[in-house]
Amino acid sequence: MVILAVLAAWALFRAWDTGQRVVALSYSEFEVLLEEGRVVEVVVTDDVLRGELSEPVKGKTQFVTNKVEPELADKLREHGVEYSKEQQSELGRALLSWFLPLLLLVGFWIFMSRRLAGMGGPGTGLMSVGKSRAKIYVESDTGVTFSDVAGVEEAKQELQEVVAFLKDPKSYGRLGARMPRGILLVGPPGTGKTLLARAVAGESGVPFFSISGSEFVEMFVGVGAARVRDLFVQAREKAPCIIFIDELDALGRARNAGPFTGGMDEKEQTLNQLLSELDGFDPSTGIVLLAATNRPEILDAALLRAGRFDRQVLVDRPDRIGREAILKVHAKGVALDSEVDLADVAALTPGFTGADLANLINEAALVATRRGAEAVSANDFTAAIERIVAGLEKKNRLLNPQEREVVAYHEMGHALVALMCKRCDPVHKVSIIPRGIGALGYTMQRPTEDRYLMTREELEEKMAVLLGGRAAEKLVFDHLSTGAADDLAKATDIARSMVTRYAMVPELGHVSYESESAAFLQGPAQAFRTRDYSDDTAREIDTAVRTIVQNAFDEALGILQQSRDVLEEGARQLLERETLGEAELKSLYEKAEPVPAAAPASRS
């Protein structure tokens, strides 16, 4: 910018100086002066004549004029026409050829320096690339307190100690106790780890540094370590305060954790700097480090040792009571119908996280808005749950009559087997309306309570329900279709887990042949599995899995054979109405004959 300013000033001065000393003449005036002998000296260029005059013209002894072709000048002179030639300015061409590329280059350099600095405001440059990107909040900025967090009471009690220490560190440490250096919030995605950290800041009223683990890593070597240092320097200046690092696994992944570890030096430097900072700061100064991750199994062991992250707080999926409390928090600004019981809604949502429940409230409100209602009803919540679990209804997907009949018997087979099994969850709704990507119908069961343990009998009945649709197709149409692909995969997975993980087959002994198939906290399945048993044992495992699945299919087929009339009636009603609720299913169940308990030999 300075160079451009100097060039512009020089051009303006030159133009002003020339205007003060040189007079511009027309070519005809030049010829008259030339004939009169008043021209002393001429400098000829391609288009311009410059020279000296013996006598001043308009007070100036220097002149400039544009050349005109001699032939044209003679013709104009014959007719007594005054003539001259206008010279096109070269300033615009010079700017385009010289100044514009320079200006673009300077602008690109400024843009890239601001992008690399990560700030984008005036005065930023490459030197600020090592500054911390942490966002600083104060109590009024977070706007979250413990009253806004529900369903994780144990985690709240753990973090209330942090608030008490930050508010009154002297009385809290009167017995010699010190605050943990770091607290790691561990839990599945969507359970409220970040919300809990913001609630701690809102309750304590101290500055809150929030940053994601991925923001420490940059393309330049050493930037991550510099940002870690700068973060702790800022925190010491504003102590007491809270540092919150979200998605810690992006920063604290275990070093040399696998066979492909090349190119990780920058991340290791950043992690080493974080480890040294954790060793270097005194918690009595009022700095509390909170971090959150949903993949604690991949964190470096040095990061989790005592003295760094002293405490790990599990923020798990809420139980039924916790889900009801979360629904009450998110339903504060929603107009609910007087008949809506959030406890019933919580019973229909096992496994939902806090984020899922917040989305459920919003989906139910949208359903009520679309139908023009004044308040959200229980049916809106049911429709929202179906939308989240099963997918969007696709009423425009037309099935031919034969396929529609097969789907009706398939779904009724699921429902009837679930109704006749004593240990299964009650059926809430059956529908043959296509949903989602590939579901041509669905059967929704409503659990009566949260379950954490399951027996072999319960798992077998669960597989029988999964295979009930396939058994119905075999019984009625005497053929098998592709509609049971997902049911077969789930039933096979349950059977294999019973054999290899739960040791529920006496012939194979009390031995676990496979570890957990998915990562901690229900992450993605492992890409490679190691087999620690022989081929003979593998053959026995395959035989046992096949036997368990076949027994479950035979059990479902036997139930449907005994209640064939009820199956026919239910399929007929399903074809007419497309959806059957609890009342219609209950009337069908009352018509069915009780099914005797399965013989113990079927569980071999």
C-alpha positions in Angstrom: 0.0 0.0 0.0 2.9 2.4 0.7 4.5 1.6 -2.7 1.2 2.4 -4.4 0.8 5.6 -2.6 4.4 6.8 -3.5 3.8 5.9 -7.2 0.5 7.8 -7.3 2.0 10.9 -5.6 4.9 10.8 -8.2 2.5 10.6 -11.1 0.4 13.5 -9.8 3.5 15.7 -9.2 4.8 14.9 -12.7 1.5 15.8 -14.3 1.3 19.1 -12.3 4.9 20.1 -13.1 4.4 19.4 -16.8 1.2 21.5 -16.8 3.1 24.5 -15.3 5.9 24.5 -17.9 4.5 23.2 -21.2 1.8 24.6 -23.4 -0.4 22.3 -25.5 -0.7 23.4 -29.1 -2.8 22.2 -31.9 -0.9 20.9 -35.0 -2.1 23.8 -37.1 -0.9 26.3 -34.5 2.4 24.5 -34.5 2.7 24.8 -38.3 1.9 28.6 -38.1 4.6 29.1 -35.5 7.0 26.9 -37.6 6.4 29.1 -40.7 6.9 32.3 -38.6 10.3 30.9 -37.4 9.4 30.9 -33.7 10.2 27.2 -33.2 13.8 26.7 -32.0 14.0 23.0 -31.2 11.7 19.9 -31.9 11.9 16.4 -30.4 10.0 13.9 -32.6 8.4 10.7 -31.2 5.9 8.4 -32.7 2.9 10.5 -32.0 4.1 13.6 -30.2 6.2 16.6 -31.0 8.0 18.4 -28.1 10.2 21.4 -28.3 11.3 25.0 -27.4 9.9 28.3 -28.7 11.9 31.4 -29.3 9.1 33.5 -27.9 6.7 32.6 -25.1 3.1 31.5 -26.0 0.7 31.9 -23.2 3.7 32.6 -20.9 5.4 29.2 -21.7 8.4 28.6 -23.8 8.0 24.8 -24.1 5.3 23.1 -26.2 3.8 19.8 -27.0 1.5 18.8 -29.9 0.3 15.6 -31.5 1.5 14.7 -35.0 -0.9 14.6 -37.9 -0.3 12.7 -41.1 1.2 15.0 -43.8 -1.4 14.1 -46.5 -4.3 14.8 -44.2 -2.7 18.0 -43.0 -2.3 19.3 -46.6 -6.0 18.6 -47.4 -7.2 20.3 -44.3 -5.0 23.3 -44.9 -6.3 23.7 -48.4 -9.9 23.9 -47.1 -8.9 26.3 -44.3 -9.7 23.9 -41.5 -8.0 24.1 -38.1 -6.8 20.7 -37.2 -5.1 18.8 -34.4 -4.7 15.3 -33.1 -6.0 14.0 -29.8 -3.6 11.6 -28.0 -5.1 8.8 -26.0 -4.0 8.7 -22.4 -1.7 5.9 -21.5 -2.5 6.1 -17.8 -5.3 3.5 -17.9 -3.2 1.1 -19.9 -0.3 1.5 -17.5 -2.6 0.9 -14.5 -3.9 -2.3 -16.0 -0.5 -3.6 -17.0 1.5 -2.6 -13.9 -0.6 -1.4 -10.9 -3.5 -3.9 -11.1 -1.4 -7.1 -10.9 0.6 -5.5 -8.0 -2.7 -4.6 -6.3 -4.1 -8.1 -6.7 -0.9 -9.6 -5.3 -0.9 -7.4 -2.3 -4.6 -8.1 -1.7 -4.1 -11.9 -2.0 -1.2 -11.7 0.5 -3.4 -9.8 3.0 -6.2 -12.3 2.6 -4.0 -15.3 3.1 -2.3 -13.8 6.2 -5.7 -13.1 7.8 -6.9 -16.6 7.0 -3.8 -18.2 8.5 -4.1 -16.0 11.5 -7.7 -17.3 12.0 -9.1 -14.0 13.0 -9.8 -12.0 9.8 -10.0 -8.6 11.5 -7.8 -5.5 11.0 -4.3 -5.8 12.1 -3.9 -9.5 12.0 -1.0 -11.3 10.3 1.0 -14.4 10.2 2.5 -13.7 13.6 -0.9 -14.3 15.2 -1.3 -17.8 13.9 0.0 -19.3 17.2 -2.6 -17.4 19.2 -5.3 -19.5 21.0 -8.7 -19.6 19.3 -10.5 -20.2 22.5 -13.8 -18.3 22.9 -14.1 -16.5 26.2 -17.5 -16.4 27.9 -18.6 -14.9 31.1 -21.5 -15.8 33.3 -24.0 -13.8 31.3 -22.8 -15.2 28.0 -23.4 -18.9 28.7 -26.9 -18.4 30.0 -26.9 -22.0 31.2 -27.2 -23.2 34.8 -27.7 -26.6 36.4 -31.5 -26.1 36.3 -31.2 -26.3 32.5 -29.6 -29.7 32.7 -31.7 -32.8 33.5 -31.3 -36.5 33.4 -27.7 -36.7 34.6 -28.0 -36.1 38.3 -24.8 -38.0 39.2 -22.7 -36.0 36.8 -24.3 -32.8 38.2 -23.3 -33.7 41.7 -19.7 -34.3 40.7 -19.5 -31.0 39.0 -21.1 -29.1 41.8 -17.9 -29.6 43.7 -16.1 -27.6 41.0 -18.6 -24.8 41.4 -18.1 -24.8 45.2 -14.4 -24.7 44.9 -14.4 -21.8 42.4 -16.8 -19.8 44.6 -15.0 -20.4 47.9 -11.6 -22.2 47.5 -10.4 -21.4 51.0 -13.3 -23.0 52.9 -13.5 -25.9 50.5 -9.9 -26.8 51.0 -9.9 -26.3 54.8 -9.1 -30.0 55.4 -6.2 -30.0 53.0 -8.1 -31.3 49.9 -7.3 -29.9 46.5 -9.5 -29.7 43.4 -8.8 -32.3 40.7 -6.5 -30.9 38.1 -8.7 -32.1 35.3 -12.2 -33.6 34.9 -13.0 -35.6 31.8 -16.6 -35.9 30.8 -17.2 -39.2 29.0 -20.4 -40.3 27.3 -22.1 -41.0 24.0 -22.8 -38.1 21.6 -25.7 -36.0 22.5 -25.9 -36.7 26.2 -25.1 -33.1 27.3 -21.4 -33.0 28.0 -20.9 -29.6 26.5 -24.1 -28.3 28.2 -22.8 -29.5 31.6 -19.5 -27.6 31.1 -21.4 -24.4 30.2 -23.6 -24.9 33.2 -20.5 -25.1 35.5 -19.4 -21.7 34.1 -22.9 -20.3 34.5 -23.1 -21.4 38.1 -19.7 -20.3 39.2 -19.7 -17.0 37.3 -16.0 -17.1 36.2 -14.5 -16.7 32.7 -15.1 -19.8 30.5 -12.6 -20.7 27.8 -14.2 -22.9 25.3 -12.2 -24.5 22.4 -12.4 -27.7 20.3 -9.5 -30.2 20.2 -9.3 -29.9 16.4 -8.6 -26.2 16.6 -5.1 -26.8 18.0 -4.0 -28.7 14.9 -2.9 -26.6 11.9 -0.9 -27.0 8.7 2.2 -25.4 10.3 4.5 -27.4 12.5 4.5 -26.1 16.1 1.3 -24.1 15.9 -0.7 -26.5 18.0 1.9 -26.4 20.9 2.0 -22.6 20.7 -1.8 -22.4 21.0 -1.8 -24.7 24.0 0.8 -22.4 25.7 -1.1 -19.3 24.8 -4.4 -20.8 26.1 -2.9 -21.5 29.5 -1.2 -18.1 29.6 -4.6 -16.4 29.0 -6.2 -18.6 31.6 -3.6 -17.7 34.3 -4.2 -14.0 33.6 -8.0 -14.4 34.1 -7.9 -17.0 37.0 -10.1 -18.2 38.6 -11.5 -19.6 35.3 -12.6 -22.7 33.5 -10.9 -24.2 30.4 -13.1 -26.5 28.4 -11.7 -28.6 25.6 -14.4 -30.3 23.5 -13.7 -33.4 21.5 -10.5 -34.1 23.3 -9.9 -37.2 21.2 -8.9 -35.0 18.3 -6.0 -33.7 20.4 -5.2 -36.5 22.8 -5.2 -39.6 20.6 -2.8 -42.3 21.9 0.7 -41.9 20.4 1.9 -44.8 18.2 -1.4 -46.5 18.8 -1.4 -48.5 15.5 0.7 -49.7 12.6 0.1 -46.6 10.5 1.4 -43.7 12.6 3.4 -41.7 10.1 2.9 -37.9 9.9 1.7 -37.6 13.5 4.7 -35.5 14.9 2.7 -32.3 15.0 -0.2 -33.9 17.0 2.3 -35.5 19.3 4.0 -32.1 19.9 0.6 -30.6 20.7 -0.2 -33.4 23.1 3.2 -33.2 24.8 2.7 -29.5 25.3 -0.7 -30.2 26.9 0.8 -32.8 29.2 3.5 -30.4 30.4 0.9 -27.6 31.0 -1.2 -30.0 33.0 1.8 -30.8 35.2 2.8 -27.1 35.5 -0.4 -25.4 36.7 -1.5 -25.3 40.3 -5.2 -26.0 40.8 -5.2 -23.8 43.9 -4.9 -20.8 41.6 -8.5 -21.4 40.5 -8.0 -22.9 37.0 -10.2 -25.9 36.3 -9.7 -28.0 33.2 -12.8 -29.7 31.8 -12.7 -31.9 28.7 -15.3 -34.0 26.9 -15.0 -37.0 24.6 -17.1 -39.8 23.3 -14.1 -42.0 22.5 -12.1 -42.4 25.8 -10.6 -45.7 24.6 -8.3 -44.0 22.1 -6.9 -41.4 24.5 -3.3 -41.5 25.5 -2.6 -43.2 28.8 -0.4 -40.4 29.9 -3.3 -38.0 29.6 -5.6 -40.1 31.8 -3.2 -40.8 34.6 -3.7 -39.4 38.1 -2.4 -35.8 38.4 -3.7 -34.8 35.0 -7.3 -35.9 34.5 -7.9 -37.0 38.0 -11.6 -37.6 37.6 -13.7 -39.1 34.9 -17.4 -38.4 35.0 -19.7 -40.6 32.9 -22.5 -38.8 31.2 -24.6 -41.7 30.0 -27.9 -42.1 28.2 -30.7 -41.2 30.6 -33.1 -43.7 32.1 -36.8 -43.4 32.1 -37.0 -40.9 34.9 -34.1 -38.9 33.4 -35.8 -38.8 30.0 -39.0 -37.5 31.6 -37.0 -34.7 33.3 -35.2 -33.8 30.1 -38.6 -33.7 28.3 -39.9 -31.3 30.9 -36.9 -29.0 30.4 -37.3 -28.8 26.6 -41.1 -28.6 26.7 -41.1 -25.3 28.7 -41.6 -23.2 25.7 -44.0 -25.6 23.9 -47.8 -25.5 24.1 -48.7 -29.0 25.3 -52.2 -30.4 25.3 -53.6 -31.1 28.8 -53.8 -34.8 28.0 -50.1 -35.2 27.2 -48.2 -37.2 29.8 -44.5 -36.8 29.4 -43.9 -40.0 31.4 -45.7 -42.0 28.7 -43.5 -40.3 26.1 -40.4 -41.1 28.1 -41.5 -44.8 28.1 -41.6 -44.8 24.3 -38.0 -43.5 23.9 -35.6 -46.0 25.4 -32.0 -45.3 24.4 -32.7 -41.6 23.4 -30.1 -39.1 24.4 -30.8 -35.5 25.5 -30.2 -34.2 22.0 -32.6 -36.9 20.6 -35.3 -35.8 23.1 -34.9 -32.1 22.3 -35.3 -33.1 18.6 -38.4 -35.1 19.5 -40.0 -32.1 21.2 -39.3 -30.0 18.1 -40.6 -32.6 15.7 -43.8 -33.0 17.7 -44.3 -29.3 17.6 -43.8 -29.2 13.9 -46.3 -32.0 13.4 -48.9 -30.1 15.4 -48.1 -26.9 13.5 -48.6 -28.6 10.1 -52.1 -29.9 11.1 -53.1 -26.4 12.4 -53.5 -27.4 16.0 -53.5 -25.1 19.0 -51.4 -27.4 21.2 -49.2 -30.5 20.8 -51.1 -33.7 21.5 -50.0 -37.3 22.4 -50.6 -38.4 18.8 -48.1 -35.7 17.6 -45.4 -37.2 19.9 -46.2 -40.7 18.5 -45.9 -39.4 15.0 -42.6 -37.7 15.9 -41.2 -40.9 17.4 -42.2 -42.8 14.3 -40.6 -40.1 12.2 -37.3 -40.3 14.1 -37.1 -44.1 14.6 -38.7 -45.5 11.3 -38.2 -42.6 8.9 -40.5 -40.4 6.9 -43.8 -41.8 5.6 -43.8 -42.4 1.9 -47.5 -42.7 1.0 -46.7 -42.0 -2.6 -44.7 -45.3 -2.8 -47.4 -47.6 -4.4 -47.0 -51.3 -3.9 -48.8 -53.8 -6.1 -51.6 -55.8 -4.4 -49.4 -58.9 -4.0 -46.6 -57.1 -2.4 -49.0 -55.2 -0.1 -50.5 -58.5 1.0 -47.1 -60.0 1.7 -46.1 -56.9 3.8 -49.4 -57.1 5.8 -48.8 -60.8 6.7 -45.1 -60.1 7.4 -45.9 -57.2 9.9 -48.8 -59.1 11.4 -46.4 -62.0 12.0 -44.1 -59.8 14.0 -47.0 -58.4 16.0 -48.7 -61.7 16.8 -45.5 -63.4 17.9 -44.7 -60.4 20.2 -48.2 -60.5 21.6 -48.0 -64.2 22.4 -44.6 -64.2 24.0 -44.8 -63.4 27.7 -41.3 -61.8 28.0 -41.6 -59.5 25.0 -42.4 -55.8 25.1 -46.0 -55.0 24.3 -46.8 -53.9 20.7 -47.8 -50.3 20.4 -48.6 -50.0 16.7 -48.4 -52.0 13.4 -48.4 -50.3 10.0 -47.9 -51.2 6.4 -47.2 -47.6 5.3 -43.7 -47.5 3.8 -41.1 -45.4 5.7 -37.5 -44.4 5.3 -35.3 -45.8 2.7 -36.3 -49.5 2.5 -38.9 -50.2 5.2 -42.2 -51.3 3.6 -43.9 -51.5 7.0 -43.0 -51.5 10.7 -44.0 -52.9 14.1 -43.4 -50.7 17.1 -43.0 -52.1 20.6 -43.2 -50.1 23.7 -40.9 -51.3 26.6 -42.5 -51.2 30.0 -39.2 -50.5 31.8 -35.5 -49.9 31.2 -33.6 -53.2 31.0 -29.9 -53.7 31.7 -29.8 -57.5 31.8 -31.4 -60.1 29.5 -31.7 -63.9 30.0 -31.3 -66.5 27.3 -35.1 -67.1 27.2 -35.7 -63.4 26.6 -33.1 -63.2 23.8 -34.7 -66.3 22.2 -38.1 -64.7 22.3 -36.7 -61.5 20.8 -35.3 -63.5 17.9 -38.6 -65.2 17.5 -40.3 -61.8 17.1 -37.7 -60.8 14.6 -38.3 -63.9 12.6 -42.1 -63.8 13.0 -42.5 -61.9 9.7 -40.5 -64.5 7.7 -42.4 -67.3 9.4 -45.7 -65.7 8.4 -44.6 -65.5 4.8 -43.5 -69.2 4.9 -46.8 -70.3 6.5 -49.2 -68.3 4.3 -47.5 -68.1 0.9 -45.0 -71.0 1.2 -42.2 -68.9 -0.1 -39.5 -66.6 1.3 -38.9 -63.0 0.2 -36.2 -60.4 0.6 -38.2 -58.4 3.0 -36.7 -60.1 6.1 -33.1 -59.2 5.3 -32.7 -56.8 8.2 -34.6 -59.1 10.6 -32.2 -62.0 9.7 -29.2 -59.8 10.3 -30.4 -58.7 13.7 -31.4 -62.2 14.7 -28.0 -63.7 13.6 -26.1 -61.0 15.5 -28.0 -61.8 18.7 -27.4 -65.5 18.2 -23.7 -65.1 17.6 -23.4 -62.8 20.6 -25.1 -65.5 22.7 -22.5 -68.1 21.5 -19.3 -66.1 21.4 -19.7 -63.4 24.0 -22.3 -64.5 26.6 -21.3 -68.2 26.7 -25.0 -69.3 26.6 -24.2 -72.7 24.9 -23.2 -75.3 27.4 -21.3 -77.4 24.8 -18.9 -74.6 24.2 -18.2 -74.0 27.9 -18.0 -70.8 29.8 -15.6 -69.1 27.4 -15.8 -65.8 25.6 -14.6 -66.3 22.0 -15.0 -62.7 20.8 -14.6 -59.3 22.5 -17.0 -56.4 22.2 -17.7 -56.0 18.4 -18.1 -52.3 18.6 -15.9 -49.6 20.2 -16.7 -48.1 23.6 -19.9 -46.2 23.9 -21.4 -47.8 20.9 -19.0 -46.4 18.4 -18.4 -47.9 14.9 -17.6 -51.6 14.6 -14.0 -52.7 14.3 -12.8 -53.1 10.8 -10.7 -56.2 11.6 -11.4 -59.0 14.1 -8.8 -61.4 15.4 -9.8 -65.0 15.9 -8.2 -66.7 18.9 -9.7 -70.2 18.4 -9.3 -73.1 16.1 -11.1 -74.1 13.0 -12.9 -76.9 14.9 -14.2 -74.4 17.4 -15.3 -72.0 14.6 -17.3 -74.9 13.1 -19.0 -75.5 16.4 -19.8 -71.8 16.8 -21.3 -71.7 13.3 -23.4 -74.8 14.1 -24.6 -73.4 17.4 -25.6 -70.1 15.8 -27.5 -71.8 13.1 -29.3 -74.0 15.6 -30.3 -71.1 17.8 -31.7 -69.1 14.8 -33.5 -72.2 13.5 -35.1 -72.9 16.9 -36.3 -69.2 17.1 -37.8 -69.5 13.6 -39.5 -72.8 14.5 -40.9 -71.2 17.7 -42.3 -68.3 15.7 -43.8 -70.7 13.1 -45.4 -72.8 15.8 -47.1 -69.7 17.4 -48.4 -68.6 14.0 -49.7 -72.0 13.1 -51.6 -72.3 16.3 -53.1 -68.7 15.8 -53.6 -68.9 12.1 -57.1 -67.5 12.3 -55.9 -64.5 14.3 -53.1 -64.0 11.7 -55.6 -63.9 8.9 -58.0 -61.5 10.7 -55.1 -59.2 11.6 -53.7 -59.1 8.1 -57.2 -58.4 6.7 -57.7 -55.5 9.1 -54.2 -54.2 8.3 -54.9 -54.2 4.6 -58.1 -52.2 5.2 -56.8 -49.7 7.7 -53.0 -49.7 7.0 -52.4 -49.0 10.7 -53.5 -50.9 13.9 -53.1 -49.4 17.4 -53.0 -51.0 20.8 -56.8 -51.3 21.1 -57.2 -53.2 17.9 -54.2 -55.5 18.7 -55.6 -56.1 22.2 -58.9 -57.4 20.7 -57.0 -59.7 18.4 -54.9 -61.0 21.3 -58.0 -61.9 23.3 -59.1 -64.1 20.4 -55.8 -66.0 20.3 -55.3 -69.2 22.2 -52.5 -69.3 24.8 -49.2 -70.7 23.6 -47.6 -73.4 25.8 -44.1 -72.8 27.0 -41.3 -74.0 24.7 -39.7 -77.3 25.6 -36.2 -77.1 27.1 -34.8 -79.2 24.3 -35.4 -76.3 21.9 -32.7 -74.3 23.6 -29.9 -76.8 23.2 
